[in-house]
Amino acid sequence: MTTDQEPPQYAVARLRRALAEDPRTAEQGVRVDLRGEQVYLSGDVASEERKHKLDQVVHDIAANLTVHNDVRVVEAKAPVGREELR
């Protein structure tokens, strides 16, 4: 949980670490911004399920924060055909 005495940069670092180390998410490319009691998540993930799990992890770590999840779901598909290099 975040406390009033904890500097914002420490709270952000703790949330980023949780998102990277938690097996539900294992995300290093998600940006975390903290503004008062609001946390903003941005970046890209591979599935809608992963996006929702980001909310769960943040809530587990800092239930007192309001989460704004602006993460985009970007599907990674196999290439369709050959790529021509010239």
Secondary structure as the mmCIF struct_conf table of DSSP 4:
data_model
#
loop_
_struct_conf.conf_type_id
_struct_conf.id
_struct_conf.beg_label_comp_id
_struct_conf.beg_label_asym_id
_struct_conf.beg_label_seq_id
_struct_conf.end_label_comp_id
_struct_conf.end_label_asym_id
_struct_conf.end_label_seq_id
TURN_TY1_P TURN_TY1_P1 ASP A 4 GLN A 5
BEND BEND1 GLU A 6 GLU A 6
HELX_RH_AL_P HELX_RH_AL_P1 PRO A 8 GLU A 21
TURN_TY1_P TURN_TY1_P2 PRO A 23 THR A 25
BEND BEND2 GLN A 28 GLY A 29
STRN STRN1 ARG A 31 ARG A 35
TURN_TY1_P TURN_TY1_P3 GLY A 36 GLU A 37
STRN STRN2 GLN A 38 VAL A 45
BEND BEND3 ALA A 46 ALA A 46
HELX_RH_AL_P HELX_RH_AL_P2 GLU A 48 ILE A 61
TURN_TY1_P TURN_TY1_P4 ALA A 63 ASN A 64
BEND BEND4 LEU A 65 LEU A 65
STRN STRN3 THR A 66 VAL A 73
BEND BEND5 VAL A 80 GLY A 81
HELX_LH_PP_P HELX_LH_PP_P1 ARG A 82 LEU A 85
#
